[in-house]
Amino acid sequence: MARITLYTRNMFEEAAVSIYGDDDSGYPESRLYDRDISLYWKQTGTVPVNFTVTGCSGEANEVGFLAIEKHNFDGQPIDWQYSSDNFVLDINNAVEQWDPGSGQTVKTLSTGVIENSWRIKASGEITNPQCSEVYMSKGLELRVRFDEKPLAFDKANVTWQETIGGIERSTKTGSKRRMREYAIFLDENDSEITNFRTAMADLDDYSKSFYIKDHEGDYWMCRLLEEPVEQFLTEGQVLMTIKVIEKL
């Protein structure tokens, strides 16, 4: 069996966020955690980049995943750190400092951490910093049933129109989007049914997008294409289908 992982809770939404400096008008702090990677947070000037999130403690708020989307932080190594006293004396590196390049940055922890305060901090100043999403989450790993024939394909963002003369013309409205359909086996003996339903509750009645690690190990933001369908096999065991489409 292959495995996928869902990241449905963002600690930037759950706790108090503080950011160094002033946001540009029209590109506010809330863009960092609105679950829309097409909308940007920005600042003007050459400034430090420092995001701090406090009030994260509690078992439900375990952290093991970080994604930073569409950023221009390349050339300035990044620290991802946690603390029990809001970085007064207790400062711990979640991972080794790294140069994030540009575009998408993803970091994962082999063992999740439960701590009160977290921060993402550039080592130096960045000129006109921007990014479209910062997502810090706990993962739910699920087993994929290959005997139920999972599906993986790309959906075109194209509208085709036929003229009166029978000539077809296309209008491209965006990049193609990944789609996945998985059959998942859930066993309540391992709390899998409860954990899955708790993860779905993070989506506010299925209205929010979230991150997935697909069966090929790629990380991307997606949304549900349909509500998950549960088929009850025996008491305490469920065969569930989940369908997702990439959020661009």
Helices and strands as residue ranges (DSSP letters): E 2-7, H 11-14, E 16-19, G 29-33, E 41-42, E 46-54, G 59-61, E 63-71, E 78-83, E 92-93, E 103-113, E 117-127, E 130-131, E 133-137, E 140-144, G 146-148, E 151-155, E 158-162, E 168-172, E 177-187, G 188-190, H 192-201, E 210-213, E 219-224, E 229-234, E 237-246
